[in-house]
Amino acid sequence: MGSHVYGGVTGNTLVWRSGNVTSRVTVSNDDCFPLVTTTVTTGGVWSLTLSNFQNVTEGIKDVPVSVFDLPDGCPK
């Protein structure tokens, strides 16, 4: 779908379709961080799901009690 700007962050939108479902995801150009996702389902039951990601920090924040163990390939 092309390049867009969200609050000063430039992103790229990708679209894919499967049957009666169309999904779009926009990710930041610099680090591929999700900015917006939408999914539209048509047919017997129509639905629209929209998600905007704002005020987020990339990565996993260290917490006093570990919720899970990071896989070996993930940066710490």
N, CA, C and O atoms as a GROMACS GRO file, in nm:
protein
  304
    1MET      N    1   0.082  -0.119   0.000
    1MET     CA    2   0.000   0.000   0.000
    1MET      C    3   0.087   0.126   0.000
    1MET      O    4   0.038   0.233  -0.035
    2GLY      N    5   0.213   0.115   0.038
    2GLY     CA    6   0.298   0.231   0.030
    2GLY      C    7   0.343   0.286   0.164
    2GLY      O    8   0.317   0.227   0.269
    3SER      N    9   0.411   0.400   0.156
    3SER     CA   10   0.470   0.463   0.273
    3SER      C   11   0.374   0.565   0.334
    3SER      O   12   0.304   0.636   0.261
    4HIS      N   13   0.370   0.573   0.466
    4HIS     CA   14   0.284   0.666   0.539
    4HIS      C   15   0.362   0.724   0.656
    4HIS      O   16   0.466   0.669   0.694
    5VAL      N   17   0.313   0.834   0.714
    5VAL     CA   18   0.376   0.894   0.831
    5VAL      C   19   0.276   0.895   0.946
    5VAL      O   20   0.164   0.943   0.929
    6TYR      N   21   0.315   0.842   1.063
    6TYR     CA   22   0.233   0.836   1.182
    6TYR      C   23   0.305   0.909   1.294
    6TYR      O   24   0.403   0.857   1.348
    7GLY      N   25   0.260   1.028   1.331
    7GLY     CA   26   0.323   1.102   1.439
    7GLY      C   27   0.472   1.123   1.418
    7GLY      O   28   0.549   1.118   1.514
    8GLY      N   29   0.513   1.146   1.296
    8GLY     CA   30   0.654   1.167   1.265
    8GLY      C   31   0.732   1.041   1.234
    8GLY      O   32   0.848   1.049   1.195
    9VAL      N   33   0.670   0.924   1.250
    9VAL     CA   34   0.736   0.797   1.220
    9VAL      C   35   0.690   0.750   1.083
    9VAL      O   36   0.570   0.737   1.058
   10THR      N   37   0.785   0.724   0.994
   10THR     CA   38   0.751   0.676   0.860
   10THR      C   39   0.732   0.526   0.864
   10THR      O   40   0.814   0.453   0.920
   11GLY      N   41   0.622   0.480   0.804
   11GLY     CA   42   0.593   0.338   0.804
   11GLY      C   43   0.555   0.287   0.668
   11GLY      O   44   0.523   0.364   0.577
   12ASN      N   45   0.560   0.156   0.653
   12ASN     CA   46   0.521   0.087   0.531
   12ASN      C   47   0.403  -0.004   0.562
   12ASN      O   48   0.401  -0.071   0.664
   13THR      N   49   0.304  -0.006   0.472
   13THR     CA   50   0.185  -0.088   0.492
   13THR      C   51   0.190  -0.208   0.399
   13THR      O   52   0.214  -0.195   0.279
   14LEU      N   53   0.166  -0.324   0.456
   14LEU     CA   54   0.159  -0.449   0.381
   14LEU      C   55   0.016  -0.501   0.387
   14LEU      O   56  -0.049  -0.491   0.491
   15VAL      N   57  -0.033  -0.557   0.278
   15VAL     CA   58  -0.171  -0.608   0.270
   15VAL      C   59  -0.168  -0.751   0.222
   15VAL      O   60  -0.091  -0.786   0.132
   16TRP      N   61  -0.252  -0.836   0.283
   16TRP     CA   62  -0.268  -0.972   0.233
   16TRP      C   63  -0.414  -1.013   0.248
   16TRP      O   64  -0.485  -0.966   0.338
   17ARG      N   65  -0.457  -1.101   0.159
   17ARG     CA   66  -0.595  -1.147   0.156
   17ARG      C   67  -0.598  -1.299   0.155
   17ARG      O   68  -0.515  -1.365   0.094
   18SER      N   69  -0.698  -1.352   0.226
   18SER     CA   70  -0.720  -1.496   0.227
   18SER      C   71  -0.871  -1.517   0.235
   18SER      O   72  -0.933  -1.491   0.338
   19GLY      N   73  -0.929  -1.563   0.126
   19GLY     CA   74  -1.074  -1.583   0.123
   19GLY      C   75  -1.146  -1.452   0.144
   19GLY      O   76  -1.129  -1.357   0.067
   20ASN      N   77  -1.228  -1.445   0.250
   20ASN     CA   78  -1.306  -1.324   0.276
   20ASN      C   79  -1.243  -1.234   0.383
   20ASN      O   80  -1.310  -1.149   0.440
   21VAL      N   81  -1.113  -1.254   0.410
   21VAL     CA   82  -1.042  -1.176   0.512
   21VAL      C   83  -0.931  -1.094   0.445
   21VAL      O   84  -0.850  -1.148   0.370
   22THR      N   85  -0.930  -0.963   0.474
   22THR     CA   86  -0.823  -0.875   0.429
   22THR      C   87  -0.755  -0.816   0.551
   22THR      O   88  -0.822  -0.760   0.638
   23SER      N   89  -0.624  -0.829   0.559
   23SER     CA   90  -0.548  -0.776   0.672
   23SER      C   91  -0.444  -0.679   0.622
   23SER      O   92  -0.386  -0.695   0.515
   24ARG      N   93  -0.420  -0.574   0.704
   24ARG     CA   94  -0.317  -0.476   0.675
   24ARG      C   95  -0.236  -0.455   0.802
   24ARG      O   96  -0.291  -0.453   0.912
   25VAL      N   97  -0.106  -0.440   0.786
   25VAL     CA   98  -0.020  -0.405   0.899
   25VAL      C   99   0.076  -0.296   0.851
   25VAL      O  100   0.137  -0.307   0.745
   26THR      N  101   0.088  -0.191   0.931
   26THR     CA  102   0.184  -0.085   0.903
   26THR      C  103   0.292  -0.093   1.008
   26THR      O  104   0.265  -0.091   1.128
   27VAL      N  105   0.417  -0.101   0.962
   27VAL     CA  106   0.531  -0.110   1.052
   27VAL      C  107   0.625   0.007   1.024
   27VAL      O  108   0.628   0.060   0.913
   28SER      N  109   0.702   0.047   1.126
   28SER     CA  110   0.798   0.156   1.109
   28SER      C  111   0.910   0.113   1.016
   28SER      O  112   0.953  -0.002   1.019
   29ASN      N  113   0.956   0.206   0.934
   29ASN     CA  114   1.063   0.175   0.839
   29ASN      C  115   1.194   0.143   0.909
   29ASN      O  116   1.269   0.056   0.864
   30ASP      N  117   1.223   0.213   1.020
   30ASP     CA  118   1.353   0.197   1.085
   30ASP      C  119   1.371   0.063   1.154
   30ASP      O  120   1.476   0.000   1.140
   31ASP      N  121   1.269   0.017   1.229
   31ASP     CA  122   1.288  -0.104   1.310
   31ASP      C  123   1.176  -0.205   1.296
   31ASP      O  124   1.169  -0.300   1.374
   32CYS      N  125   1.088  -0.186   1.199
   32CYS     CA  126   0.979  -0.282   1.172
   32CYS      C  127   0.885  -0.298   1.292
   32CYS      O  128   0.828  -0.405   1.312
   33PHE      N  129   0.870  -0.192   1.370
   33PHE     CA  130   0.783  -0.193   1.488
   33PHE      C  131   0.639  -0.172   1.443
   33PHE      O  132   0.615  -0.081   1.363
   34PRO      N  133   0.542  -0.252   1.490
   34PRO     CA  134   0.403  -0.236   1.444
   34PRO      C  135   0.345  -0.101   1.488
   34PRO      O  136   0.362  -0.060   1.603
   35LEU      N  137   0.277  -0.033   1.396
   35LEU     CA  138   0.212   0.094   1.426
   35LEU      C  139   0.060   0.080   1.423
   35LEU      O  140  -0.009   0.128   1.513
   36VAL      N  141   0.008   0.015   1.318
   36VAL     CA  142  -0.137   0.000   1.298
   36VAL      C  143  -0.163  -0.136   1.236
   36VAL      O  144  -0.090  -0.179   1.146
   37THR      N  145  -0.268  -0.204   1.282
   37THR     CA  146  -0.314  -0.326   1.214
   37THR      C  147  -0.465  -0.314   1.193
   37THR      O  148  -0.536  -0.259   1.278
   38THR      N  149  -0.513  -0.365   1.081
   38THR     CA  150  -0.657  -0.374   1.056
   38THR      C  151  -0.687  -0.509   0.992
   38THR      O  152  -0.607  -0.562   0.915
   39THR      N  153  -0.802  -0.562   1.026
   39THR     CA  154  -0.851  -0.686   0.964
   39THR      C  155  -0.999  -0.667   0.933
   39THR      O  156  -1.077  -0.629   1.020
   40VAL      N  157  -1.037  -0.693   0.809
   40VAL     CA  158  -1.176  -0.683   0.766
   40VAL      C  159  -1.220  -0.820   0.718
   40VAL      O  160  -1.156  -0.881   0.633
   41THR      N  161  -1.333  -0.866   0.772
   41THR     CA  162  -1.393  -0.992   0.729
   41THR      C  163  -1.527  -0.960   0.664
   41THR      O  164  -1.609  -0.888   0.722
   42THR      N  165  -1.550  -1.013   0.544
   42THR     CA  166  -1.676  -0.989   0.473
   42THR      C  167  -1.748  -1.120   0.454
   42THR      O  168  -1.693  -1.228   0.479
   43GLY      N  169  -1.871  -1.111   0.410
   43GLY     CA  170  -1.948  -1.232   0.387
   43GLY      C  171  -2.070  -1.235   0.477
   43GLY      O  172  -2.134  -1.132   0.497
   44GLY      N  173  -2.102  -1.352   0.532
   44GLY     CA  174  -2.220  -1.368   0.617
   44GLY      C  175  -2.216  -1.278   0.739
   44GLY      O  176  -2.315  -1.212   0.771
   45VAL      N  177  -2.103  -1.273   0.806
   45VAL     CA  178  -2.084  -1.186   0.922
   45VAL      C  179  -1.968  -1.093   0.890
   45VAL      O  180  -1.856  -1.139   0.867
   46TRP      N  181  -1.993  -0.964   0.890
   46TRP     CA  182  -1.890  -0.865   0.862
   46TRP      C  183  -1.828  -0.820   0.993
   46TRP      O  184  -1.897  -0.806   1.094
   47SER      N  185  -1.696  -0.797   0.991
   47SER     CA  186  -1.631  -0.744   1.111
   47SER      C  187  -1.510  -0.660   1.072
   47SER      O  188  -1.451  -0.677   0.965
   48LEU      N  189  -1.475  -0.567   1.161
   48LEU     CA  190  -1.358  -0.482   1.144
   48LEU      C  191  -1.284  -0.478   1.276
   48LEU      O  192  -1.344  -0.449   1.380
   49THR      N  193  -1.155  -0.508   1.272
   49THR     CA  194  -1.070  -0.499   1.391
   49THR      C  195  -0.959  -0.402   1.359
   49THR      O  196  -0.891  -0.415   1.257
   50LEU      N  197  -0.939  -0.303   1.448
   50LEU     CA  198  -0.837  -0.201   1.428
   50LEU      C  199  -0.755  -0.188   1.555
   50LEU      O  200  -0.811  -0.178   1.664
   51SER      N  201  -0.622  -0.188   1.541
   51SER     CA  202  -0.532  -0.171   1.656
   51SER      C  203  -0.431  -0.063   1.623
   51SER      O  204  -0.367  -0.066   1.518
   52ASN      N  205  -0.416   0.034   1.714
   52ASN     CA  206  -0.312   0.137   1.705
   52ASN      C  207  -0.218   0.116   1.821
   52ASN      O  208  -0.261   0.094   1.934
   53PHE      N  209  -0.088   0.123   1.795
   53PHE     CA  210   0.012   0.105   1.900
   53PHE      C  211   0.076   0.240   1.927
   53PHE      O  212   0.136   0.300   1.838
   54GLN      N  213   0.062   0.289   2.052
   54GLN     CA  214   0.113   0.421   2.089
   54GLN      C  215   0.181   0.413   2.224
   54GLN      O  216   0.147   0.330   2.308
   55ASN      N  217   0.279   0.501   2.245
   55ASN     CA  218   0.350   0.511   2.373
   55ASN      C  219   0.404   0.376   2.419
   55ASN      O  220   0.389   0.338   2.535
   56VAL      N  221   0.467   0.305   2.329
   56VAL     CA  222   0.523   0.174   2.361
   56VAL      C  223   0.675   0.182   2.356
   56VAL      O  224   0.732   0.271   2.292
   57THR      N  225   0.739   0.090   2.425
   57THR     CA  226   0.884   0.081   2.425
   57THR      C  227   0.923  -0.054   2.367
   57THR      O  228   0.871  -0.158   2.408
   58GLU      N  229   1.014  -0.051   2.273
   58GLU     CA  230   1.056  -0.175   2.210
   58GLU      C  231   1.140  -0.257   2.308
   58GLU      O  232   1.218  -0.202   2.385
   59GLY      N  233   1.123  -0.387   2.304
   59GLY     CA  234   1.202  -0.477   2.386
   59GLY      C  235   1.125  -0.527   2.507
   59GLY      O  236   1.006  -0.499   2.523
   60ILE      N  237   1.194  -0.601   2.590
   60ILE     CA  238   1.135  -0.660   2.709
   60ILE      C  239   1.196  -0.592   2.830
   60ILE      O  240   1.317  -0.596   2.850
   61LYS      N  241   1.112  -0.531   2.911
   61LYS     CA  242   1.160  -0.462   3.030
   61LYS      C  243   1.190  -0.564   3.138
   61LYS      O  244   1.111  -0.654   3.164
   62ASP      N  245   1.305  -0.548   3.201
   62ASP     CA  246   1.344  -0.639   3.309
   62ASP      C  247   1.256  -0.613   3.430
   62ASP      O  248   1.241  -0.499   3.473
   63VAL      N  249   1.197  -0.716   3.484
   63VAL     CA  250   1.112  -0.705   3.602
   63VAL      C  251   1.176  -0.784   3.715
   63VAL      O  252   1.254  -0.875   3.691
   64PRO      N  253   1.142  -0.748   3.842
   64PRO     CA  254   1.204  -0.819   3.955
   64PRO      C  255   1.186  -0.971   3.952
   64PRO      O  256   1.279  -1.045   3.983
   65VAL      N  257   1.069  -1.015   3.914
   65VAL     CA  258   1.042  -1.160   3.905
   65VAL      C  259   1.026  -1.194   3.758
   65VAL      O  260   0.940  -1.138   3.690
   66SER      N  261   1.108  -1.286   3.708
   66SER     CA  262   1.103  -1.321   3.566
   66SER      C  263   0.972  -1.392   3.534
   66SER      O  264   0.934  -1.489   3.600
   67VAL      N  265   0.904  -1.341   3.432
   67VAL     CA  266   0.779  -1.403   3.388
   67VAL      C  267   0.808  -1.521   3.297
   67VAL      O  268   0.735  -1.621   3.298
   68PHE      N  269   0.914  -1.509   3.219
   68PHE     CA  270   0.955  -1.618   3.131
   68PHE      C  271   1.103  -1.602   3.100
   68PHE      O  272   1.161  -1.495   3.123
   69ASP      N  273   1.164  -1.707   3.049
   69ASP     CA  274   1.305  -1.704   3.012
   69ASP      C  275   1.317  -1.665   2.866
   69ASP      O  276   1.247  -1.718   2.780
   70LEU      N  277   1.408  -1.572   2.838
   70LEU     CA  278   1.432  -1.531   2.700
   70LEU      C  279   1.502  -1.642   2.624
   70LEU      O  280   1.593  -1.706   2.677
   71PRO      N  281   1.461  -1.666   2.500
   71PRO     CA  282   1.534  -1.764   2.417
   71PRO      C  283   1.678  -1.717   2.398
   71PRO      O  284   1.705  -1.597   2.404
   72ASP      N  285   1.768  -1.809   2.375
   72ASP     CA  286   1.910  -1.778   2.360
   72ASP      C  287   1.937  -1.678   2.248
   72ASP      O  288   2.031  -1.600   2.258
   73GLY      N  289   1.858  -1.680   2.142
   73GLY     CA  290   1.882  -1.592   2.027
   73GLY      C  291   1.838  -1.448   2.048
   73GLY      O  292   1.870  -1.363   1.965
   74CYS      N  293   1.766  -1.418   2.156
   74CYS     CA  294   1.715  -1.282   2.179
   74CYS      C  295   1.817  -1.197   2.253
   74CYS      O  296   1.882  -1.244   2.347
   75PRO      N  297   1.832  -1.070   2.209
   75PRO     CA  298   1.923  -0.982   2.283
   75PRO      C  299   1.868  -0.951   2.421
   75PRO      O  300   1.746  -0.940   2.439
   76LYS      N  301   1.956  -0.937   2.518
   76LYS     CA  302   1.913  -0.910   2.656
   76LYS      C  303   1.950  -0.770   2.697
   76LYS      O  304   1.922  -0.730   2.810
   0.00000   0.00000   0.00000
